[in-house]
Amino acid sequence: MPINILVTEDESIVRKDIERCLGNLGYNVIASADNGNDAISMAMKHKPDLALMDIMIKGDMNGIAAAEEIKRNMDIPVVFLTAYADEGTLNEAKMAEPHGYILKPFKDVDIQTAIEMALHKHSKEREMKQETDFLRSMAEHKEDSDVIFVKNRSRLVRVKNDDLLFVEALKDYVVVHTRTESYTIHSTMKDVETKLGGKEFLRVHRSFIVNIEAIESIKYAMITIDGMDKEIPVGGSYKDSLADRINLL
């Protein structure tokens, strides 16, 4: 199924060249406009998969303002076309949170690369939002406090709390470590901490949540987990809460 693209460019020769290029690359130009107001109307009417938007277009509304209005009403990526690469223009354009830029004059490969990167980035952003919303929903509608569901590729895996050893933050990902598997998901430690809750789990470091029942030993502010070689650090601000949760003789 072809990707539907809205083209906004006020120079007719350039617009036709863009439409030709998109057609040759296998994309479908679902609509085109030469001003901001028409671009917004066309976007709402045709619901394109992506908008190619010239920054400097005729009329009272420039491409940046039009893009912002489109994104307020629709969840689609926007790629800016511009012959102006000065810092001021780019800083203003960043406020619209575009998914890419194409500098004029451009080649066909420039358009294809920008579009494919924008679509990929937008797809990943939607996946991350869906996963975050799912975790939040699970936290708000907790029916079984003894299990959680972890997304693994295209399915949800049921994990018992007793089998979940610790959770680790790695850049933009969170890794859930169980006794038999590790699952990498798009989420934040805050969301996971909220979801887990309960008395079994405790945040011991900005990058680690542990299952209290899985702690084998603690030495020099390093936690050893039962059955694992990995040691987990205890952050300074978390030491008191850990001390309060363990039974110390």
N, C-alpha and C positions, 0 to 999 in steps of 0.2 A: 504494500500500500504506500503510495507516494507521500512524501512530507509536504504539507500545505504551508506556503509561505506568503506573508503579506509584505509587499515592497512599498516603501515610502521614500520617494525621491522627486524633487521638484524640477530637475532638468530632464526633459523628455528623452533626449538622446541617451543620457546615462541610464535612465530607467529602463528603456528598451534594451540596452546592452546587458543590464542586470537580469532582466527577464529572459533574454536569450541564453545567457550563461546558466541560469538556474534550470532552464528547460533541457539544455545539453547535459547537465549533471544529473538529470532524472528527478528534479524537484518539480512541484506543481505550484505555479503562482496563482493563488486562489483569489487575490485581489491586489490592486495597486492604488496609491494615492499620491498627491503632490503637496499636501498640507496636513497639518496636525489634526485638525478637526475631522477631516475625511478619514484619516488613518484610524482614529478612535472608533468612528462609526463602522468602518469596514472590519475592524477587529471584532467588534461586538456582534456584527452580523454574520461573518464567515467563520469566526473562531479558528484562526490559523494555528499551526503547530509552532510557528516561530515568526517573529517580525524582524525584517531588515529595515532599519530606520536611519535615514540621513539626519545628521545633527542640525545642519543649517538648511532649513526649508522655509519657503515663503509663508507669509501670514503672521498672525499675532502669536502663534504658538510654535516654538522650535521643536526639534525632534526629541530633545531631552524631556520637555514638559509632556509631550504626547506619549512618550514611552512610560513615564511615571503614571499617567492616567490609565493607560492600557493595563499596566501591571497591578493597579489598584482594583481593577475589575476582573482580570483574568490571570490565570497562572500559566503564562507562556514565557519562554526566553526571548530576550531582545538583543539583537546584535546591531551596534551602531556603525554607520558608514560616515566617514569624515575625511575631509582634505585638510583639516586643522588639527595638528598633533601637538599644539602648544600645551603647556602645563595647565593653564587656566581652563581651557576647554575640557581637557581630560578630567580635571578635578571636579568640574561641574557635572560632567557625564557620569562620574562614579556614583553620584548621589542617586541616580536612577537604577543602580545595581544591574548594569547590563551583563550579559553572559559572554560578551566579546566585542571586538572592534575590527573593522576592516578599513585600512587606510587607502585613499585614492591617490594615484591610479592603482588599480588592483588587477590581479590575474585570476583566472578561473579557479586555480588551485587555492588561492587565498580565501575565496568565498566558500569553497567546499570545506576547507579546514576549519574555518570559523564556525560554520553551521554545525558540522559534526561535533566539534568540541562543545558548542553551546548546548546541543541536544543531549549529549552525554552528561554534562555537568548538571543540567536541569533534571534529568532522570535520576541521578544519584541524590540530588537534593530532595526530590519527592520521596524516594525510598527511605531516606533518613527521617523525614518528617513523619511518614507512615509508621515507622518503627518506634519513634519517640512517642507518637500519639498512642500506639498500641501499649507501650509500657505504662504510660500515664493512665490509660483506661484500666489496665490490669491492677494498677495500684489503687485506683478509686473504687474498683468493684471486686475486691478481694473476697472470694468465696471459700477458697481452700487455703488455709494458712500454712499447710504442710508442703505445698508444691509451688513451683513457678513454671512458666512456659517460656522457653528460649527459642528465638527464631534461628533456624539453621537452614540456609539456602531458601528453599521454597516451602518449608514445613515448620511447624511448631513442635518442639521437643519438650516432653514433660520431664521435669527434673525435681526429684524430691529434695527438700531442704537438707536432709541428712547427707545426701550425696554431693552437695555443693560445698566445695572446700574454701575457695576464695575467688574474689573478683579483682581483676587488674586493669587499670587504665593504660592504654597505649595510644598516645596522640589523639586522633579523632575516633578511636574505637575503644570498646570495652570487651575484655576477654573473660568469659565465665568458665572457671576451671572446676570440673567435677572429678569424681574418683576415676572415671574411665575416659572422659572426653573433655575437649576445650572448645568453646563456641565463641566466635568473634562476631560482635554486633555493633551497629551504629547506635550509640547512646551516650549518655553522660553518667558519671559516677553519682551525681545527685539524683537522677531518675532511678538508677538501680538501687541506691540506698533507700529511697522512698518505697520502692516496690518490695524490697526484701523485708525491711522493718523488723519487727519481732525481737525476741530476746536472743535468738541464735546468732545473729550477725552484728558485726561491729566495724565501723570505719576506724582503722588503726593508722592510716597514712592517707595523704591526699590521693594516692594512686592505688590503695588497697582496701578492700573490705574482706574480713575473714569470718569464717564460721567458728564461733567460740568453741564448739564441741570438737572441732578438728585440730585444735592447737595441741601439739605434742610437748613442746617446751618453749621457754622464753629465756634468751641469754643475750646480755649486752644489747637490749632493745631490738633483738632480732627474733622473730617468731619462726619456729619450725612446724610445718604442717604434717600431720600424720600420713605416712606413706609417701612423702614427697621430699626430694632433696632441696628444693628451692626454699630459701630463707626470705622472710618478709620483714621489712623494716617497720619500726613503730615510730611515727612522727612525734616530735616533742609535744605538740599541742594535743595529742591523742593519748598520752601515757596515763593521765589521771582517769580518763573514762575506761581504759582497759583495766586498770587496777581495781576500779569499782565493780567490774563485771566478773572478775575471776575470784574463786575462793582460794585465799592465800593462807597457808599455815605458818 
